[in-house]
Amino acid sequence: MRKTLSLSSAVVVPALFAAALLAGCGKHEDNAPAPSAENTDAADTAAQAKADAAARARDEAASTAQCAGNPLIKAMPPKTTIDGLPFRTWECTFNTIHAVYGKDDGKQVDISLTDTRSPDIDKQPVMKDFYRRTADTQLAITQSSVQMLVATIDSFKANPALTNAIGGPEYASMAEPSATKDPIVIHVGSKEDDAPAEVIALFKDRHVLTMRANDNGSAVTGLTAAQAQALYDPFIQQLHPELLP
């Protein structure tokens, strides 16, 4: 006669099998290595960096929102990606606007526009005289700088020997016309001078423009005029100084 498995045996066998599986799982968990201090520190650092980036984005958005109504906005480049550099933020006072394009850990272009003859200067209750002196000084320095740079550019064109002294024509600053007919100067250093490349202009004998680039927090230096032009022209072409008062 064939022997049959009793009910008690049928229950015991699966139960023993399950117990063995559970014991094996428990043993595996017990032997699992604890997270290392390095892994924990790396996770904490990544979480903090993410939190910092989120906080910075909120601050930048709030700063940009506070610029609503600033009369200089209409002359500035749009809040979009320009030449691969995304718009980040606006920062404003009653007579200035400062825009940042790019990323924290890479290349950035900063654009500042100041109205040195803003009627709101005289409306400042406490520091009116300070703002007036500051605006007058900025206007005078910018006017002198633009005139000197334009004269230098003209001298280089008329005298090739002068151009050779700075390393050749590729290191000569250049001036571009604007919609207001005021020159926009792209200034670079000589071949031996590791100076920052920057843009300067004075619109309508009143509005001061500057553009500066940095990479990972350091000023972009050592560019030829053509390289500086390639860097700044996409932003210059988006300016509308003719809309300024």
C-alpha positions in Angstrom: 0.0 0.0 0.0 1.3 3.5 -0.9 2.0 5.7 2.1 0.4 9.0 2.2 1.7 12.2 3.8 -0.2 13.0 7.0 -1.8 16.5 7.4 0.6 17.3 10.2 3.6 16.5 8.0 2.2 18.6 5.2 2.0 21.6 7.5 5.4 21.0 9.2 7.5 20.8 6.0 6.4 24.2 4.5 6.7 25.8 8.0 10.3 24.5 8.3 11.1 25.8 4.8 9.7 29.2 5.6 11.6 29.3 8.9 14.8 28.6 7.1 14.1 31.4 4.7 13.4 33.8 7.5 16.5 32.8 9.3 18.6 33.3 6.2 17.1 36.7 5.6 17.6 37.7 9.2 21.2 36.6 9.0 21.8 38.6 5.8 20.4 41.8 7.5 22.5 41.2 10.5 25.6 41.0 8.4 24.8 44.0 6.2 27.5 46.7 6.6 26.5 49.9 8.3 26.6 53.1 6.3 30.2 54.5 6.4 30.9 57.9 7.8 32.1 59.0 4.4 28.8 58.0 2.7 26.8 59.8 5.5 28.9 62.9 5.1 28.5 62.9 1.3 24.7 62.5 1.6 24.5 65.3 4.1 26.7 67.6 1.9 24.5 66.8 -1.1 21.3 67.5 0.8 22.8 70.8 2.1 23.9 71.8 -1.3 20.4 71.1 -2.7 18.8 73.1 0.2 21.2 76.0 -0.4 20.4 76.0 -4.1 16.7 76.1 -3.4 17.1 78.9 -1.0 19.2 80.9 -3.4 16.6 80.4 -6.2 13.9 81.7 -3.9 15.9 84.7 -3.0 16.7 85.4 -6.7 13.1 85.1 -7.6 12.1 87.5 -4.9 14.7 90.0 -5.9 13.6 89.8 -9.5 9.9 90.3 -8.5 10.9 93.4 -6.5 12.3 95.0 -9.7 8.8 95.2 -11.2 8.1 98.8 -12.3 11.8 99.8 -12.4 12.0 102.3 -15.3 15.4 100.8 -16.5 13.9 97.3 -17.2 12.7 98.3 -20.7 16.3 98.9 -21.8 17.7 95.6 -20.4 18.0 92.2 -22.2 15.1 89.9 -21.7 14.7 87.3 -18.9 15.6 84.4 -21.0 18.6 82.3 -22.0 21.1 84.3 -24.0 24.0 82.5 -25.8 23.5 79.5 -23.6 23.5 81.5 -20.3 20.2 81.3 -18.5 18.7 84.4 -16.8 19.1 84.2 -13.1 18.1 87.4 -11.3 17.5 91.1 -11.3 18.6 93.3 -8.4 17.4 96.9 -8.2 17.5 100.2 -6.4 15.5 103.2 -7.3 18.0 104.2 -10.0 19.9 101.0 -10.8 19.3 97.5 -12.2 21.7 94.6 -12.2 21.1 91.4 -14.1 22.9 88.1 -13.9 23.0 85.4 -16.6 24.7 82.0 -16.1 25.3 79.5 -13.4 27.0 79.6 -10.0 29.5 76.9 -10.9 30.3 78.2 -14.4 30.4 81.3 -16.6 28.3 84.3 -15.8 27.7 87.7 -17.4 26.7 90.6 -15.1 25.0 93.7 -16.6 24.5 96.9 -14.7 22.6 100.0 -15.7 22.5 103.2 -13.6 20.5 106.4 -14.2 22.8 109.1 -12.8 20.2 111.7 -13.4 17.2 109.9 -11.9 14.6 112.4 -10.5 14.1 109.9 -7.6 17.6 110.9 -6.3 16.1 114.1 -4.9 13.3 112.2 -3.3 15.5 110.2 -1.0 14.7 111.5 2.5 18.0 110.9 4.3 20.9 110.2 1.8 19.9 112.5 -1.0 23.3 114.3 -1.0 25.2 111.1 -0.8 23.3 109.6 -3.8 23.8 112.8 -5.8 27.6 112.9 -5.2 27.9 109.2 -6.0 25.9 109.6 -9.2 27.9 112.7 -10.3 31.2 110.8 -9.7 30.1 107.7 -11.6 28.9 109.9 -14.5 32.2 111.8 -14.7 34.4 108.7 -14.5 32.4 106.9 -17.1 32.3 109.8 -19.4 36.1 110.3 -19.1 36.8 106.5 -19.5 34.6 106.2 -22.7 36.2 109.3 -24.3 39.7 108.0 -23.5 39.1 104.5 -24.8 37.5 105.8 -28.0 40.5 108.2 -28.5 42.8 105.2 -27.9 41.0 103.1 -30.4 41.3 105.8 -33.0 45.0 106.1 -32.3 45.5 102.4 -32.8 43.8 102.6 -36.2 45.9 105.5 -37.3 49.2 104.2 -36.0 49.9 100.4 -36.4 53.1 100.7 -34.4 51.0 101.5 -31.3 48.8 98.4 -32.0 51.9 96.3 -32.3 53.1 97.5 -28.9 50.0 95.9 -27.2 50.4 92.6 -29.0 48.7 93.3 -32.3 45.3 94.4 -33.6 43.6 91.4 -32.0 44.3 93.1 -28.6 42.9 96.5 -29.5 39.7 97.4 -27.8 36.7 98.2 -30.0 33.7 100.5 -30.1 30.3 99.5 -31.4 27.5 102.0 -32.2 24.3 101.8 -30.2 20.7 102.7 -31.1 21.4 106.1 -29.4 24.6 106.6 -31.5 26.6 106.5 -28.3 29.6 104.1 -28.5 29.6 100.8 -26.6 33.2 100.0 -25.8 34.5 96.5 -25.5 37.7 96.8 -23.6 40.4 94.1 -23.4 44.0 94.2 -22.0 47.2 93.9 -24.0 48.8 90.6 -24.8 51.0 90.9 -21.8 48.3 92.3 -19.5 45.9 89.7 -18.1 43.2 92.3 -17.6 39.5 91.5 -17.4 37.4 92.0 -20.6 34.5 94.3 -20.0 32.0 96.6 -21.6 31.3 100.2 -20.8 29.0 102.8 -22.3 27.3 106.1 -21.4 23.9 106.6 -23.0 22.4 110.1 -23.5 25.0 111.6 -21.2 23.1 110.0 -18.3 22.9 106.2 -18.2 26.0 104.2 -17.3 26.3 100.7 -18.6 28.8 98.0 -17.6 29.1 94.3 -18.5 31.5 92.0 -16.8 32.0 88.2 -17.1 33.3 85.7 -14.6 33.9 82.0 -14.5 33.5 80.2 -11.2 33.8 83.5 -9.4 36.9 84.7 -11.1 36.9 87.5 -13.7 37.3 86.4 -17.3 40.7 87.7 -18.4 43.2 87.4 -21.3 40.7 87.5 -24.1 41.4 89.0 -27.5 39.0 91.6 -28.8 37.3 89.1 -31.0 36.8 86.7 -28.1 35.4 89.5 -25.9 33.1 90.6 -28.7 31.8 87.0 -29.1 31.2 86.9 -25.4 29.3 90.2 -25.0 27.7 90.8 -28.4 24.7 88.5 -27.8 23.8 90.7 -24.8 24.7 94.0 -26.4 22.4 93.2 -29.3 19.5 92.7 -26.8 19.9 96.2 -25.2 17.4 99.0 -26.0 19.1 102.2 -24.8 16.8 104.2 -27.1 13.9 103.5 -24.7 15.7 105.2 -21.8 14.5 108.7 -20.8 
